[in-house]
Each structure stands twice: as structure tokens, then as C-alpha cells.
Amino acid sequence: VLATAGLAGGFSMGEAVAAFMVSAALITLFGVTGWFEKVMNRIPIAIASALLAGVLARFGLQAFAAAQTALPLVLLMLAIYLLGKRFMPRYAVVLTLFGAIVFVAARGEMAWTAMSFSFALPVFVVPQFTLAAIISLALPLFVVTMASQNLPGVAAIRAAGYGPDAPDGGIPVSKVITLTGLATLVLAPFGAFALNFSAITAAICMGPEAHEDPRKRYTAAVACGAIYVVIGVFGAAVTGLLTAFPKELVVAIAGLALLGTIGSGLAQAVRDESHREAALITFLVTLSGVAIAGIGSAFWGVVAGAIALFVQQYRQRAA
């Protein structure tokens, strides 16, 4: 959204920051009023699980597609992962990453570049509110954030058992949406354009690998947040480190880390026979990656699944 509209409209950084703030205000509004959560609560768990599986399955496919160009590396990573899941499930992904790094380093495939360890200091940008930027940047950014990020993020929450049916009431989605909107509103002048639920990170942090006790899995999210801060402070060094790894290593470790969540999502999606076909349509549309009107496949997957479910239920009622 930012790249396309920014290049086409020639917006300044000040106008972009103003658009970030307007989008954040809209996100806050949907959190305070509870509108977004009410819509999500109407989506059956089968559809939500299929949505999550569809979003994450692309990473799983890319992990094995990497074998086309790096077969020995991918086979080694898969072997370490499977052995790790058998003997040390919690550390399977870490062991796989470590083994992959040792393997590519031994083969001289690490493309080291100049790494800068200087601190990245925040820079305040004065917002410039213009109608053109609000229409071209703020509104599309709001829609994409809610449909392509927060929607699958809430699906991840529900699939992991933290939805409204949880014994303790689950995660208060509306309050968290409100907090992300307010945080973006405050941090937008420093370049934070859309803090949101992250389906990928959430899926990893809320899975059984994070902790056997669901009430203690928040520690994984706290650790992840701390790592994000370090990445932000040493952005240049982290970028240099990631570019040093072969692309196949990065996509393979991401896909392997999400295998458990993809599997559980698919299992929940097809469990209820009355919702199975609609869930399958949701999964396939989401997995397709189709984007219409600048809105990603996660949104259109839910739309397609909801229509399919409505038609099926209407047909059953009519019969």
C-alpha cells in the first residue's frame, strides 16, 4: 500500500505519517466499539482455522520448494527437525537452525557483508494532514491491516484455544486492538505505520512448543518482543546477518517452525463435517495468494468460505 500509493501519489514523509495516524485512529475506533470482535465472533471456528492454515501453508510450501535449489540443506534441516521433535520437541526448531548454520558455514555459503553495529535512533517527523493522503494511504492501510493482518491474527488466537470459549474468557480482542491502535497513534511520527496482530508470530508463540501450560505461553511473546526491540536497535547489523544466510535456509526454517500450527489448523478446519467444504474453500482461496482491490487473500478466503457456508445452510433449511 505504502510503496504503490506513495510512488504514484508522490506523498511526502509527513503526509505518510499523517496517514499512519488516521489509520491508527480508525483501528482504535474499531477496538473501542468492539465492532471487529463482533464480526470475528460470528465466524465459525472451522472457517477461522482454515484461514490460519491457508495463511501459514504458503510458508510450509516454500520450505520444501527450497529443495529445488538446495536439496542437501533442506534434507538435513528436515532430518534434524524430525529427530528434534522426537527427542526434544521444544528445541527442535532451534537445533534445526543451529545445524543449518553450521552446515552452510562449513560449505562456505555464508555471504558475509559489512555489518554496522551503530544504534538506530528514532527520528520525529511532523505529520502533514492532506485529504489526498488520507484517501490514498490511510484508508487502504486500515483495510489491509484489519483484513490481512488482524483477521488471521484473531484466527490464530481462536485456533490456539484463546478465543471467547476459553475457560478464562480468552484474550480480550477488542482491548488488544485498541492498544495496537493507540500505540500506532503515538509511535506513527517515528515511522511505526501499523502495529497489529501477527498470525505468523502468534502461531509460533501460542503453540504447545512455547510451553506445555497454555497459561504460561505468554513468556514466548515477551521474549519475542524483546528480540524485536534488539532487531530495531541494531537494524543494520540484523539485516546484514539475515542476508548472509542462503535464502533457502531462511524460508525452510520458517516453514518447519510452522508445521505444527498448520497441521492443527487443518485438523480443526475439517473436524466438523457440516463446515468442512466451506472451510476447504477458505483454505484454498487463502492459500492461492489472490489479491483483489489491494486486499490480500486472507480476507477473500473468509468471504468465499462464508458465502459457501451460507449457501449450504440455506439449502439445508430449504430442504
N, C-alpha and C positions, 0 to 999 in steps of 0.2 A: 504493500500500500504506500509506504513512505517513499520508496525508490521510484515507483511508477508515477505517482501523483506529483512528487517533488520535482522530478525531471521534466514532466510535462507542463507543470504549472509555474516552475521557476520560483518556488517559495523560499523565503529566507529561513535561517535557523530560528529566528524569533517567531516567525509565523508558525513554524512547525511546533515549537514549544507551546504556543497558544493552543494549537490543535490538540496536543497531548493533554492539556489541562481540560479542555472541553470534553474530550473523550473520557477522561477520568471522572469528571463531574457526572456524566451520564451513567458510567459504571456504578458510581456511588449511589445515584438515584435508584437504580435497579436493585441495589443491595438493600438500601434503607426500606424501600417499599415492599421488598420480598417478591417482586414480580418474577424475577428469574428463577428463584427457588420453586415458586408455584408451578411454573411451566415444567421444570425438571421433575417435580414430584408426580406429574401426570404421565411421564414416560415410563413404560414398563421396564422392569429390571432386565428382561431379555434384550430389549432394544438398546438399553444403556450399555450392557455388557458387550453386545455385538459392535456397538460404536467404538468402545475402548479397544476391542480386539482388532478392529479394522484399522484404527489409527496406528497401533503398535506393530501390526503384522508386516507393514512395509519395512520396518527396521529388521524384522526377522528374515524377510526375503532378501534384503540387501546383504545380510550377514553371509548367507550361503551363496549368493550370486558372486560374492568376492572370491569364491574358489575358482572362478573362471580365470582370474589373473594371478592369484596367489594360493594355489591349491595346498602346498605343504604347510603354509602358515595357518590356513583355516582348518585343515585336518588336525594339526597339533592343538589349536585352541579348542576345537570340539572335543578332542580326547581328554585334555586337561579338565575341561568343564564337566564332562560326564563323570570322570573319576572324582573330581571335587564334590559334585552333587551326591555321589555315593558315600564318601567318607567324611567330608567336611562341608556340608551344604551351605553354611553361612559364608564361607570364604571361597566358594567355587569361582566366583567372578574375579575376585582379587588375585587368586592363584593363576587364573587363566590370563589375566592382563600381565602379570609378572612374567609368566612363562613366554608369552608372546614377545614382550620387550627383550628378554634375553635372547630369544631366537633371532629376531631381526637385527639386534646389535651384533650378534656373532657372525651374521652373514653380511655385515657392513651395509645394511639397508636403511640405517638411520640417517636422514638428510638434515644434519645439524646446520642451523643458520645462526646468525648473530642474534644473541638474546640480550635484551636490555632489562636490568633489574631496577630501573627507576620507578618511583611511585607515580601512579596515575592520579593526579589531583583533580577534584571536581571543579568545573567552570560554570559560573552562573550566567544564564542567558536571559535577557529581558524579553518577556513574551510580547508579541505584537498581534493583537486580535484583528483578523480580517474575515469578512464573510466568505470569501473565496477559499481560504484555508480551512475554515470550519466545514464547508460543504465538501471540499475535495479531499481533505485529510482526516478531520476529526470524526465525521460520521462513518466513513468506511473503516477507520481504525477501530471504532467502537464495535461495529457489527462483526468485523473479523475477530476481534478479541473475544467477544462473547460467544460467537458461533464456532470458531475454530480452536479456541484455547480453553475457555471456561466450561463450555459444554462437554468436551471429552474429559476435562478435569473432574467435573462432578460425576461423570460416568465412572471414572476410576475410583472415586470415593465410595460410590454405591457398590461397585463390584467388589471392593475390598471389605465390605461389611460395615462401613461407617456411615450409612445412609440413615434416613429418619426411622427405619425399623430397628436400628441397633438398640440394645438394652438401655444404654445411657442416653438415647436420643440422637446419637451420631454427631457428626460435625455440623455446626450451625452455618450452613452455606451462605445465607444472606449476610450474616455478620462478617464472614471472611471476604465476601465480595465487596462489602462496604469498606473494609480495611484496605483491600488492594486498591480500590478507587481513591481513597483518601491518601494513601501512601504515594500513589502516582501523582496526585494533585500537588503534593508537597515537593516531590522529587523531580517533577517534569522540567523545571527550569535548569536542572543539572543533566538532562538528557534521558531520564527514565520515561520511556514512551508508553508502556502498558504492562504494569505488573499484573500477573494473572495466575490462575491455576495452571499447572503444567502436568498434562496427562502422563508424559514420559517419566519425569522425575517422581511424580506422585505414585505412579505404578510401582516403581522400584522401592520407594520409601515405605509404602504401605503393605508390601508383600510379606509373607512369612519369613523370607530370608533376612528381613530387617530385625525381627525379634519374634520369638515364639508367642509371646504375650502381646495381643493386639493393643493393649493399653500402654505398652512401652515402646511402640514403634515410632513415636514422635521423636525419639532420640536420633533416628536416622535423618529426619527432616532438619533437626537442629544442626547436625554435623554437615549436612548438605548445604545449609545456609551459610555456615562458617566457611566452607570451601568456596562458595560463590563470592564471599567477601574477599578472600585471598585472591581469587581469579580477577576480581575487579581491580584490586590494588596493584597487582602485578600483571596487568593485562598483556603487555608486550611480551613478557617472558613466557606466559602461558601459551600465547599464540605461537611463539617460536617453538615451544615444546611440542604442541599438537601437530604443527606442520612437519616436525622431524619424523613423526611416525608415518609409516605407509598408510595410505587411505584405507586399505583393506583391513588393517588392524583395528582402526577406529570403528568402522561400520560393523565388523564382526563382533567386537566386544559389546557394542550397543545392542545388537540383535540377540546375542546369547544372554545378556543380562535381563532381557525382557521375555524370554521364552516361557517362564513360569506364569507370568501375568497374562500373556497371550493365550496360553492353554486354559487357564482358569476362566478367562473371559469367554472363550468359545464354549466351554462346558456349561457355563451359566446361560449363555445365549440360546442353546439348543435343548435345554433341560425341559422346558415347558412346551409340549407338542403343539398347543394351540397358538403359540407365538413363534414357533420355530421358523416358518417360512419368512415371516416379516423380519425376524432377526437376521436370517441369512441374507436377505436383500439389503438390510442395513449394513451388514459386514462387507458385502461385495462392493456396494456403492462407495463406502468409506475407503476401502482398500484401493479402489480404482484411482484415487487421487484427482478425480474430476473437480474442476473449479469453474463455477458459473457466476458471472457478475462479480468476480473478485472474491467470492466466498468459497472456502475450501470444502472438500468432500465430507468432512465430519458433519457439517450442517445438512448437506443434501442427503447423506446417508440416513439421518434421523427422519428427514422429511419423507424419503422414499419408504422407509420402514413403517412410519406412522400411516401413510396412505395405504400401504399393503395390509396393515393390521385393521384399519377401518373398513376396507372393502371386505375382508374375510369375516369380520364380526357382523357387518351389515348383512352379508349373505347368509350367515348362520341365523340371525334374528328373523330375516325374511322367510327362511325355510321353516 
